[in-house]
Amino acid sequence: QPQLVESGGRLVQAGGSLRLSCAASGPPISMSAMGWFRQAPGTEREFVGAISRNGANTYYADSVKGRFTISRENYKQTAYLQMNGLKPEDTAVYYCAANFHPDYSSIYTTDREYSNWGQGTQVTVSS
């Protein structure tokens, strides 16, 4: 099973940008679809976005559509979440997750579809 490690979270002002990274060790992430989720204090973990195994397909939650972009560099064993136009309501712990499935083009939007998770990175957006 791969290990996933997120990084890049920090305090940023509203309107700013951050790029989160998800570095994987173990099985190549080219074998997995990837997803990003977030959890704010007192709330349930929510879907942010996902990318297919081949990188051809992405899907985003309505709350981040047009502001966030997911990408991946399989040769670097890394997936990314580029976040622009950050808002205070984006404040949360952000998690990346992997779904090892043979389908190259599918994306997955619920946390129960993911078997491997990182430990999370804190993003705080000040107003």
N, C-alpha and C positions, 0 to 999 in steps of 0.2 A: 504494500500500500504506500502511496506517495505521502510525503509530508509537504504541507503548504505553509508558507510564511508570508504574511502580508507586511508591507512597510509603506511609509510615505504619509501616514496620518499626522496631523499637527493642528495647531490653532491657526485659523486664517480669518480674515475679515470678509464680511458679506460682499459678494461680487467677485471674490478672488477665485483662484484655480488651484487644484492639487492633482497630482497623478499618483495613484496608489499602484503598487506592484504586488504581485503574488508569485513568489518564487517556489518552484516545485523541485523536490528531490525524489529519486526513486524511479518508478515507471515513467516513461516520457509522456508529457502532457499532450503530445500529439494524439494520444489514444483517448483523450477525454474532452468532453464538452465542459466548459467552465461557466461558473456563475458568480455573481456578486450579490450579497445580501447586506442588510444593515439592521441594527437594533439600537433604538434610543432607550434611555432609562424608562422603566415602567411600561414599555410597549413590547409587542411581539416582534420577532425577527421578520423583516419584510424583504421581498424580492426587489432588487435594483435593476439588474440586467444580466444577460447571458449571451454567450457566443458558442457557436457550434464547433465541433471538433476540427473542421477544416477552415474555420474562420469566415466562411462565406455568409453566414447568417447571424444576425444579432437581434435582440429584442429587449425592450426597456419598459420599466414601469412608467406609467403616465406622468408621475411626479418628477421624473428626471429626463424624460424624453426631450431631445433637443439641447440638453445641457451636458449630459454625460455620454461618454463613448468608451466602449470596451474594445480592446484589441488583444492580440496575442503574438508572441514570437516564440514559436515552438523550439527553434534551435537554441534559444536562451532559456528554455524551460520556464518561461515567465508570461503571465497575463497581466493586463493593465486595466485600470479604470481611470480615465481622464475625466475630471470633474471641473466644469466651468460654470461661471455664474452662481457660485455657491450661495445658499441661503441659510439663515439660522436653523430652519427646520431640517436641513441636511445633517445636523449634528447627530452623530451616532457612532457606534463601533461598527466598522465595515469588515465583512468576512468574505473571503473567496472560498469557492468549493469546486470540487471536480466530480464529474459523472463519467465513469469509464463504460462506454457503450460503443458497440461496433458501428453504429450509424454515423456517417460523417457529417450530415447536415442538420441533425436535430438539435433543438435547444430545449432547455428545461427551466421551468419557472417556479417550481415549488421546492422547498428545502428538503422534503422527504425523498426527492429524486437524486439527491447528492449524497455520496458515501464518504467523501473526504473533505475535511474542513480545516482551515487555518485557525489561528488563535485570535485573530482580529487586530485591527489597528484603529485608534481613536481619531476621529475627525471632529473638530469643534469649530463652528462658524460663529463669529461674534457679529453682533449687529452694529 
